[in-house]
Amino acid sequence: MLALNHTNPQPLIFLLTGIPGLRAAQVWISIPFCLLYVVALSGNSMILFVVFREQSLHEPMYYFLSMLSATDLGLSLCTLSTTLGVFWFEAREININACIAQMFFLHGLTFMESGVLMAMAFDRFVAICDPLRYTTILTNVRIAQIGITVLIRNVGIMLPVVLFVKRLSFCKSMVLSHSYCYHVDLIQLSCTDNKINSILGLLALFSTTGFDCPCILLSYVLIIRSVLRIASSEERQKAFNTCISHISAVAIFYIPLISLSLVHRYGHSAPPFVHTIMANVFLLIPPVLNPIIYSVKTKQIRKAVIMVLTQKQVQI
């Protein structure tokens, strides 16, 4: 069979997939997905707005929270057009350049979220274990340096992945398994040797989430050890309460990620729509729940959001 690659005059066209086996019900299934996107976009936009607007929120914890919201906002926007396009209009075609660009931002922003969660764990560690030096350690300059370092790390990791995908030739089925472009899904369609691509994908995973997750766990081991040394039970509870929102954000990011990996690896007997729904839910759970959790659990954020909403109602 003649191999097709990106050197052809016409760019390759891939076909995205909605929910396998549930094509007739896709329009109805799209309604909850659409609502989730609305919640994710409005919730994260609100967090960014109140952190920017309220002077009292110009602190390290909230700067990191705004980074998390910006990442979640980008992650939602990254898949919004293709997912709803497939569900609503059967717009399944995507050329290889757009596909690779979406793959770059999709994986890059996922790794970015992992890095931001690690930075937030460091923030909680300093706040609890060394509170007297909190403002001197986490200065505005250092926070900006952390954010830029995480960004540069992810771009540097993703560029080789993208460049080696561009070198692949495709001659198999051009049908992707999801409503967006996923690295593993894309390289599986290649008719050339994709061993290097698989290795690069694993290296990217281990050097981001594989590094960040143990660092987060280590931070909380040190936090717990420090908190248990506090004599007052009331003070211990207060210290733990400052970590609840971040622990929840870590859980809703890593638990779906691990579950999706296990389903892909061991759930071969599961119906195809299970894989697809889980993959879409994995991308939507953190952007939807993070602003809700921080708005409910963080008093300062909750007060700022309520103030903005009440002011808007008064103006109306």
N, C-alpha and C positions, 0 to 999 in steps of 0.2 A: 504494500500500500504506500502511496506517495506521501512522504512526510511534509507537513505544513509547518512553517515557522513565520516569525515576525518579519522576515525579509521579503515576503510576498507583497505585490503592489497594494492589495487590499488587506487591511488588518484582520486578523482572525476574529471570528465571532463565537462567543460562548453563549450557552443557554442556561439561564438561572432557573431554579426550581422552587416552587412554592411549598405546599404541604403534600407530599406523595400520598396518593390514595384518597385524598380529601379535596380534590380539585374543584368539585362542584360546590363545596361548602366554603371555599376560600374567601369569598366576599364577606360571609358572616364571621369567619375566623379573623378577618382583618379588622373588625370593629374593636375587639379588646386590644389588639396590637396597636391600633391607631390611638386609643385612649392612653395606653402605656407611653407611647411616644409623646403625646401632649403633656402628660404628667412629668416625664423626664425633662422635656425642653423647658416647660414653665417653671418647674421646681428648681432646676439648676440655674436658670437665668435669674430667678428670684434670689438665690443664695449669693450669686455674684453681685447683684444689684445692691443688696443690703450691706454686704461687706465693703463694697466700694463707697457707699453712701454714708454709713454710720461711722463716725470717728472713733467711737468706743470699741469697734470691732477691728481696729487697725493694730492687731496683735499677732504674734507668730502662729498661734493655733488657727486663727481665722484666715490668715494668708495661705496656709497649707490647705485649709478647707476650700478656699476659692480655687486653688490649683486642681483639687479633686473635682470640683463642680465644672471647671472649664474642660477637664479631660472627659468627664461623663457627657457633657454637652457635645463635644466633638465626636465621641463614640456614637451617640444617638444620631447625629446628623450624617455620619459616615454611611450608615446602612438604611437611613430613612427612605431615600428616593428609590433604591432598587427593591427593597422589601415591599413597600406599599405599591410600587409600580407593578410588581409581579402579582400581588393579591388583587388589585383593583382593575388593572388594565391589561393583564397578561403581557406586560412589556418585559419579555424574558431575555432579549438579546443584549449583550454587552461585549464591546470589542476588547481585545487583549490589553491595550494600553489603559483603558478605563478600569479594567479588572485588576491589573497590577497596581494601579494607583490606589484603588479602594483597599486592596490587600495590604499595601504599605501603611495606610492610615489606620486601618482596622487593627492590625497587630501592633503597630507602633503605639497607638493610644491605649491598647490593653496593657502593654508593657509599661507605659507611662503611668497608668493607674496603680500598678504594682509598686513602682518606684515612689510615687507620692504617698502611698500607704506606709511604706517603709520610713519615709521622711516624717510622717505624722507619728509613727511609733517612737522615733527619736525625740520628737517634740514632747511627747508624753513622758518619756524616760527622763529628760532633763527637767521637766516641770515638777516631777515627783521626787526624783533622786537627788537633784541639785537645784532646788528652787531659788536659792539666793543668787545664783549665777545665771538664771534663766534668760534674763533680758540681755546680759552681756555675751552669752554664748549664741543665742538666736537673734542676732541683729538683722535689720532689714537687708543689709548687704549679703550676709551669710545665707539668709533665706532665698534671696535671688540667685546666689551661687548654687545652692542645692537644686533649685528648680531648673536652672540652665544645665547643670551636670546631668540630671536625669534625662532631660531632653536630648542632649548631645549623645548620651549613652544609647538611647533608643534609636536615634537616627543612624548612628554608626553601626549598630547591630543589624538594622533592617536594610541598609543599602546593599550589602553583599547578597542578602536573600533575594532582593528585587533584581539585581544584576544577573544572578544565575538563573532566575526564572525567565528572564528575557532571552537567555541562550537556548532554552528548551525548544524542541520541535513537537508538534502535536499531530497525531494521525488517528487517534482513537475517537470515541464518542466525545462530542464537545459539550455534553450536558453536565453542568455542575450540580452538586447535591444540595446546595443552599440557595437562598435568595440574595446572597452576597458572595464575594470572592474570598475564599479561605485558602491559605497556603497549601495545606496537605491535600485538600480537594483538587487544587489546580495542578500540582505536580503529578498526581496519580493519573491524569489524563495524558501525560507525556509519553511519547513512543521512543524517546531516547533515555539514556542512563540518567536517572535522577538521584543517584546515591549521594552526590555532593549536596544537592538541594535538601535531602532528608537530614544529612549531618548538620548543615547550616541551620535548619529549622530547630533541631534539637539543641544546638549550641546557643541559639537565640533564646530558647525557652529556659535553659539552665542558667544562662548568664543574667537573666532578668528575674522572672518569678522564682526560679530555682535558687537564686541568691537572696532575693528580697524576703521570701517567706521565713527562712531560718533566722534572718536578722530581726524580723518582727517578733518571732518566738523568743529569741534571746533577750530582746528589749523587755518583754513582759515577764520573763523569768527574773530579771534584775528588778523590775518594778514591783513584782509580788514580794520578793525578798526584802526590798526596802520598806514596803507598806506594812509587812508583818512585824517590823521592828518598832512601829509606832505603838505606843502604850494605849492610847485612847481608841476604843472601838468606834466612836463617832468619827474621829479623824481618819481612821482606816476606811470607813465606809465612804466618807467624803472624797478621799483620794481615789478609791475604786470607781466612784460615780463619774469622775472626770474622764475615765477611759472607756465607759460603756459604749458611747457613740462610735469611737474608733474601732473597738472590738467587733461591734456589729457590722461596720463597713468592711473590715477584714473578712469576716465570716461570709457575708453575702457576695464577696468577690471570689474567694478561694474555694468555698464549698461547691458552687455550681461549676467552677473550672475543673476541679478534681472529678466531680460527678460526670461531667461531659467527657472527660478523658477516659474514665472507666467504661462508660457506655460505648464509646467508639472502639475501645480495645476488647471488651468482653461481651458487649450486648449485640452480637451478630444476629441472634435469633429474634431480637426485638423488631417490630414493624418499622419501616423506613421513616414514617411520620414522627416516631418517638425521637429519633436522632435530630430531625429538623426542628421540631418544636423546642427541644432542649437547647439546641444551638442558638435559636432566636431568643429564648428566655434568658440564657446566660448573658447575652449582650444587653438585655433590657433591665434585668434585675438591679444591678448596681446603680445605673443612672436614675431609675425610678425610686428606689428605696433610700439612697443616701441623703437626698435633701429632706425626705420625710423624717428619717431618723434624727438628723441633726436639728431639724426644726422642733421636734417633739422633746428630745433629750437635752438640748443645749438651751438654757434659759435666755442667754443673750441673743441668740439667733431667733428664738421664738418671739421675744419681745420686739425685735427689729422688724420681723416679718409682719406681725400683727399691727405695728405702728404704720408700716407702709400701706397695708391693706385698708386700715381704717381711714387713713388720709385720702386714699383714692375714693372710698365710698362717700366721704364728706364732699369731695370735689364734684362727684357725680350728682 
